[in-house]
């Protein structure tokens, strides 16, 4: 196993190099952005971006995950075609719905600007298309090229946001800069990776419908599971904005961005490589126990540092880095430090459910997590009490999740 593991960590370093740039750029620019916009403006942008994150999961139908398992060029062309059709249809539907809702005076959208409403669909389409393109890169071991596209996207987003904020556009500048960066990153990814060009028509053809049937487990089970997972990740932000206002939502959004940075920087890089190596090991020996355990031990060691820093020093660090007005965000980050630790470990190992065909098991876990999160934030608690309860509940569920994912990595008899 030494050879595969050596190649595994070599690929992780390649992905990590790109992810470091992609994640470091917004983190380095964040202290400037927090001094150019208010927590309320950051809150409005974060809610908009959260809606796009949730909608983009629906747009892909989670079929991009099938590309790692289905390497054939024509099969991947079909996948791109289905995702393009689904993303385009959803983007148009969202735009029509939000405009109609605003015209009818629905309270949920009346507080949003016309720019926010008209660009949610576009942001969803760009994000879904980028997810599919990066999945193609992972399936062909093109990690270096994908890393370049990620860095360019992150850099363009940061530069565009700073420049537009100087013009006085406020929260609109954050959204416009995000769209400019998403478009630039997608264009760069298409040029660097040269994925198959999809066939886009007014309706799915017979081959595309057959592809949907072949990979129905992804949109029947993985899609609801991933949707719930993303929704649970955004639900606290949505609920805090609804119950406590956009000021508190902005503070929470910054705390969430910082505690998510280690996972986005390192753990996601490990996931990009782990899912490819685990598939190969599973196909060769019928399980992926060895690569799972090796990855788990490495993630455990890597997770301790960021979690301890947040737990011990978050409030003064936030005040020093982002400005005095953002110290309360550091208090929230301290509460969420245990989730930073457990999510860092659990996130890359989650792909084992797809490999073992246990999407139903993960879906049940996601439903329980969703119900717990909704119950916590619907309860008449203060913001800090809600986050205490949320951290405890989700931490316990993460421990269950890790146990189940390990069971899926074992040989069938051993798991039984």
C-alpha atoms as one frame of an Amber mdcrd trajectory, in Angstrom:
protein
   0.000   0.000   0.000   3.013   2.340   0.224   2.898   3.286  -3.440  -0.769
   4.220  -3.557  -0.443   6.191  -0.324   2.580   8.050  -1.636   0.602   8.996
  -4.733  -2.379   9.862  -2.551  -0.513  12.441  -0.489   1.301  13.776  -3.550
  -2.092  14.534  -5.093  -3.311  16.020  -1.806  -0.335  18.416  -1.831  -1.157
  19.402  -5.416  -4.800  20.090  -4.569  -3.804  21.785  -1.330  -1.461  24.153
  -3.140  -4.334  25.387  -5.273  -6.818  25.399  -2.407  -4.364  27.343  -0.240
  -4.365  30.141  -2.776  -8.101  29.894  -3.376  -8.918  30.058   0.340  -6.086
  32.343   1.428  -7.102  35.135  -0.933 -10.573  35.774   0.566  -9.197  35.339
   4.111  -6.413  37.844   3.444  -8.876  40.301   1.934 -11.476  39.790   4.679
  -9.851  42.316   7.112 -10.107  44.945   4.375 -13.700  44.013   3.495 -14.819
  44.128   7.145 -13.514  47.686   7.376 -15.274  48.705   4.163 -18.715  47.247
   4.897 -20.901  46.805   7.962 -21.963  43.518   9.606 -25.481  44.160   8.275
 -24.200  44.433   4.694 -22.111  41.305   5.194 -25.231  39.590   6.537 -27.312
  40.463   3.466 -24.561  39.190   1.155 -24.132  35.990   3.167 -27.843  35.159
   3.053 -27.837  35.710  -0.742 -24.773  33.498  -1.113 -26.335  30.888   1.162
 -29.391  30.631  -1.072 -27.109  30.085  -4.073 -25.153  27.389  -2.213 -28.354
  25.472  -1.467 -29.834  25.926  -4.953 -26.640  24.830  -6.727 -26.901  21.417
  -5.055 -30.339  20.970  -6.612 -29.057  22.243  -9.960 -26.428  19.484 -10.313
 -28.749  16.681  -9.120 -25.495  15.461  -7.472 -24.642  13.790 -10.789 -21.201
  15.410 -10.813 -20.233  12.849  -8.156 -20.964  10.083 -10.678 -18.132  11.279
 -12.929 -15.536   9.867 -10.544 -17.147   6.439 -10.939 -17.999   6.736 -14.658
 -14.796   7.671 -16.516 -15.938   7.202 -20.127 -15.819  10.330 -22.289 -19.294
   9.872 -23.741 -20.772   9.114 -20.331 -19.214  12.265 -18.920 -20.529  14.259
 -21.897 -24.003  13.009 -21.007 -23.431  14.031 -17.407 -22.456  17.571 -18.426
 -25.534  17.767 -20.659 -27.920  16.689 -17.904 -26.343  19.065 -15.362 -26.424
  21.977 -17.856 -30.093  21.325 -18.597 -31.026  21.026 -14.927 -29.041  24.109
 -13.884 -30.457  26.265 -16.678 -34.026  25.220 -15.957 -33.663  25.850 -12.228
 -31.978  29.239 -12.751 -34.818  30.431 -14.992 -37.457  29.147 -12.576 -35.788
  30.860  -9.610 -35.581  34.191 -11.437 -39.251  34.071 -12.465 -40.344  33.007
  -8.973 -38.384  35.713  -7.116 -39.636  38.464  -9.445 -43.223  37.236  -9.061
 -42.830  36.989  -5.269 -41.525  40.560  -5.101 -44.376  41.807  -7.303 -46.881
  40.090  -4.999 -45.258  41.656  -1.947 -44.246  38.444  -0.157 -42.462  39.389
   3.115 -39.614  36.893   2.588 -38.320  38.778  -0.474 -39.519  42.337   0.088
 -36.409  43.112   2.136 -34.137  42.044  -0.722 -32.988  44.393  -3.474 -33.863
  43.819  -7.113 -30.202  43.078  -7.806 -30.243  40.262  -5.236 -33.435  38.781
  -6.660 -32.412  38.957 -10.308 -28.956  37.429  -9.788 -29.736  34.429  -7.565
 -30.484  32.297 -10.616 -27.308  33.383 -12.417 -25.178  32.689  -9.344 -26.757
  29.235  -9.030 -26.007  28.359 -12.674 -22.381  29.496 -12.446 -21.776  27.615
  -9.198 -23.363  24.383 -10.449 -21.373  24.514 -13.691 -18.129  25.010 -11.777
 -18.899  22.068  -9.474 -19.411  19.774 -12.457 -16.210  20.971 -14.135 -14.117
  20.414 -10.989 -15.606  16.926 -10.595 -14.429  16.183 -14.131 -10.929  17.317
 -13.137 -10.913  14.973 -10.128 -12.018  12.036 -12.277  -9.011  12.514 -14.590
  -6.417  13.396 -11.952  -6.152  16.971 -13.296  -5.698  18.460  -9.836  -3.050
  21.002 -10.825  -5.166  22.593 -13.551  -8.225  22.644 -11.312  -6.160  24.366
  -8.617  -5.196  27.140 -11.060  -8.862  27.743 -11.897  -9.772  27.902  -8.197
  -7.050  30.430  -7.448  -8.041  32.617 -10.393 -11.684  32.511  -9.315 -10.897
  33.429  -5.712  -8.548  36.208  -6.733 -11.040  37.712  -9.162 -13.825  37.625
  -6.568 -11.661  39.395  -3.978 -10.335  42.022  -6.400 -13.763  42.758  -7.864
 -15.351  43.115  -4.425 -12.688  45.518  -3.167 -12.801  47.654  -6.313 -16.613
  47.798  -6.324 -16.738  48.655  -2.613 -14.529  51.645  -3.309 -17.217  52.855
  -5.717 -19.783  52.874  -2.889 -21.996  49.970  -3.968 -21.934  48.456  -0.436
 -23.576  45.000  -0.215 -24.289  45.042  -3.962 -20.534  45.241  -4.521 -20.036
  41.976  -2.642 -22.631  40.216  -4.796 -21.463  41.680  -8.089 -17.852  40.816
  -7.286 -18.897  37.249  -6.479 -20.620  36.885  -9.861 -17.656  38.330 -11.759
 -15.315  35.905 -10.012 -17.585  32.899 -10.564 -17.794  33.638 -14.272 -14.028
  34.146 -14.597 -13.270  30.953 -12.691 -15.653  28.889 -14.800 -14.183  30.241
 -18.036 -10.651  29.480 -16.813 -11.646  25.960 -15.758 -13.214  25.218 -19.134
 -10.109  26.441 -20.963  -7.637  24.623 -18.714  -9.503  21.322 -18.394 -11.213
  21.091 -21.797 -14.138  18.958 -20.546 -16.598  17.429 -23.047 -18.961  19.974
 -24.555 -22.504  19.081 -23.495 -25.480  18.723 -25.821 -28.052  21.263 -24.654
 -31.586  21.045 -26.001 -35.073  22.075 -24.955 -35.574  18.646 -23.386 -33.417
  15.683 -22.428 -32.816  13.176 -25.220 -33.112   9.402 -24.863 -29.441   8.881
 -23.913 -29.572  11.584 -21.266 -32.729  10.121 -19.765 -31.036   6.694 -19.720
 -28.079   8.279 -17.903 -30.472   9.673 -15.302 -31.926   6.207 -14.751 -28.491
   4.578 -14.578 -27.351   6.957 -11.838 -30.669   7.382 -10.097 -29.125   6.641
  -6.695 -27.383  10.029  -6.864 -30.504  12.139  -7.415 -32.794   9.900  -5.355
 -30.596   9.600  -2.272 -27.385  11.639  -2.584 -29.232  14.764  -3.729 -31.619
  14.900  -0.737 -28.727  14.052   1.582 -26.399  16.719   0.147 -29.240  19.217
  -0.009 -30.054  18.636   3.634 -26.359  18.865   4.519 -25.966  22.196   2.720
 -29.274  23.474   4.043 -28.272  22.548   7.583 -25.031  24.449   7.044 -26.953
  27.547   5.932 -29.981  27.124   8.208 -28.384  28.776  11.271 -27.545  31.830
   9.142 -31.070  31.988   7.717 -32.702  31.524  11.143 -30.399  34.023  12.872
 -31.169  36.578  10.173 -34.896  35.936  10.549 -35.034  35.979  14.376 -32.193
  38.346  15.319 -31.621  40.524  12.223 -28.986  40.994   9.523 -26.471  42.511
  11.982 -26.251  39.277  13.972 -26.374  37.310  10.708 -23.308  39.232   9.513
 -21.410  38.471  12.723 -22.321  34.792  12.490 -21.396  34.712   8.791 -17.857
  35.896   9.523 -17.506  33.402  12.389 -18.770  30.624  10.132 -16.362  31.603
   7.340 -13.370  31.485   9.692 -14.237  28.151  11.328 -14.937  26.677   7.886
 -11.574  27.804   6.510  -9.556  24.788   7.747 -12.107  22.410   6.226 -12.293
  24.335   2.962  -8.512  24.722   2.812  -7.221  21.275   3.742 -10.069  18.800
   4.297 -11.718  19.448   0.927  -8.330  19.007  -0.734  -8.047  15.618   0.958
 -11.585  14.759  -0.216 -10.729  15.485  -3.855  -7.974  12.869  -3.710  -9.500
  10.466  -1.168 -12.562   9.786  -3.283 -10.415   8.783  -6.266  -8.003   6.618
  -4.249 -10.802   5.037  -2.213 -12.680   4.085  -5.386  -9.562   2.400  -6.769
  -8.934   0.495  -3.539 -12.583  -0.554  -3.320 -12.520  -1.824  -6.899  -9.258
  -3.720  -6.274  -9.939  -5.417  -2.923 -13.639  -4.870  -2.221 -13.159  -2.330
   0.584 -11.273   0.893   1.343 -10.388   0.262   4.991  -6.651   0.985   4.692
  -6.928   4.333   2.923  -9.828   5.306   5.220  -7.844   4.666   8.403  -4.700
   6.343   7.115  -6.701   9.411   6.091  -8.582   9.487   9.410  -5.357   9.533
  11.450  -3.885  12.332   9.357  -7.051  14.417   9.581  -7.234  13.907  13.355
  -3.741  15.321  13.797  -4.342  18.221  11.415  -7.659  19.215  13.016  -6.327
  19.843  16.532  -4.406  23.048  15.796  -7.147  25.193  14.210  -9.753  24.052
  16.737  -7.540  24.901  19.743  -6.658  28.325  18.352 -10.350  29.176  17.931
 -11.249  27.823  21.362  -8.541  29.764  23.192  -7.999  32.969  21.220 -10.931
  33.643  18.862 -12.371  36.896  20.391  -9.093  38.887  20.600  -7.947  37.535
  17.239 -11.164  38.662  15.548 -10.864  42.117  17.122  -7.250  42.481  16.026
  -7.680  41.120  12.493 -11.149  42.348  11.489 -11.657  45.413  13.693 -13.205
  46.156  17.078 -16.761  45.917  15.735 -16.235  42.236  14.881 -15.144  40.967
  18.324 -18.644  39.488  18.944 -18.060  37.309  15.873 -15.039  35.874  17.679
 -17.242  34.948  20.650 -19.495  33.017  18.271 -16.485  31.329  16.658 -15.311
  30.124  20.072 -18.677  28.452  20.656 -18.426  26.675  17.302 -14.810  25.456
  17.689 -15.781  21.798  18.382 -17.667  21.719  15.081 -14.553  23.001  13.309
 -12.656  19.997  14.688 -15.232  17.297  13.911 -16.310  18.632  10.522 -12.669
  18.777   9.441 -12.390  15.017  10.024 -15.822  13.887   8.863 -16.118  15.895
   5.645 -13.440  14.157   3.506 -14.432  10.690   4.724 -18.093  11.163   3.764
 -17.501   9.941   0.205 -17.224   6.379   1.481 -21.043   6.283   1.641 -21.182
   6.794  -2.142 -18.530   4.158  -2.796 -20.243   1.550  -0.635 -23.699   2.367
  -2.057 -24.978   3.416   1.381 -26.587   6.703   0.356 -29.768   5.768   2.233
 -27.843   5.542   5.519 -26.347   8.985   5.049 -29.732  10.398   4.073 -31.264
   9.203   7.362 -28.412  10.863   9.268 -28.911  14.113   7.351 -32.638  14.093
   8.164 -31.877  13.694  11.872 -29.327  16.526  11.671 -31.827  18.769   9.891
 -34.553  18.105  12.467 -32.128  18.776  15.332 -30.916  22.047  13.775 -34.412
  23.277  13.003 -35.601  22.422  16.518 -32.704  24.268  18.144 -33.151  27.492
  16.191 -36.947  27.483  16.453 -36.726  27.252  20.244 -37.147  30.570  22.140
 -33.472  30.844  23.093 -30.918  33.621  22.988 -28.375  33.576  20.172 -25.612
  32.209  22.419 -27.854  29.533  23.964 -28.990  28.424  20.522 -25.378  28.037
  19.379 -24.469  26.103  22.551 -27.293  23.621  21.933 -26.476  23.418  18.220
 -22.791  22.698  18.860 -23.543  19.923  21.376 -26.210  18.274  19.198 -24.221
  18.384  15.981 -21.014  17.184  17.676 -22.777  14.075  18.972 -24.205  13.391
  15.522 -20.745  13.775  13.941 -19.436  10.999  16.206 -22.237   8.734  14.977
 -21.445   9.745  11.391 -17.781   8.818  11.734 -18.683   5.421  13.169 -21.055
   4.701  10.281 -18.581   5.833   7.614 -15.897   3.578   9.104 -18.292   0.640
   8.989 -18.884   1.324   5.284 -15.140   1.203   4.593 -14.741  -2.311   6.018
 -15.001  -5.618   4.136 -18.632  -6.654   4.062 -18.229  -9.522   6.520 -16.215
  -7.405   8.948 -18.786  -4.580   8.744 -21.609  -7.026   9.400
